[in-house]
Amino acid sequence: MPYGIKGKTKKWEEGTKTGQKLDARIEKCVAAKMADPDFKSQEGRTKKESAIAVCKTAITRSKEFSKQLK
């Protein structure tokens, strides 16, 4: 599922190894957050929206992906 990485297209996310790897990592992170009973939704968002936002931010800022996303 493409998560809308800033500056990248859906085609990039689905069609490149980096995009696919990034999406897989975000999906795994979101699943973990959703399963965590201590993870609470952020104000005005559902738990899933909050999990996506947190995971997307953390992963796209990681050393592993930050250079590849430029």
Secondary structure in CASP SS format (residue, H / E / C, confidence):
PFRMAT SS
TARGET T0000
AUTHOR 0000-0000-0000
METHOD secondary structure of the structure
MODEL  1
M C 1.00
P C 1.00
Y C 1.00
G C 1.00
I C 1.00
K C 1.00
G C 1.00
K C 1.00
T C 1.00
K H 1.00
K H 1.00
W H 1.00
E H 1.00
E H 1.00
G H 1.00
T C 1.00
K H 1.00
T H 1.00
G H 1.00
Q H 1.00
K H 1.00
L H 1.00
D H 1.00
A H 1.00
R H 1.00
I H 1.00
E H 1.00
K H 1.00
C H 1.00
V H 1.00
A H 1.00
A H 1.00
K H 1.00
M H 1.00
A H 1.00
D C 1.00
P C 1.00
D C 1.00
F C 1.00
K C 1.00
S C 1.00
Q C 1.00
E C 1.00
G C 1.00
R C 1.00
T C 1.00
K H 1.00
K H 1.00
E H 1.00
S H 1.00
A H 1.00
I H 1.00
A H 1.00
V H 1.00
C H 1.00
K H 1.00
T H 1.00
A H 1.00
I H 1.00
T H 1.00
R C 1.00
S C 1.00
K H 1.00
E H 1.00
F H 1.00
S H 1.00
K C 1.00
Q C 1.00
L C 1.00
K C 1.00
END
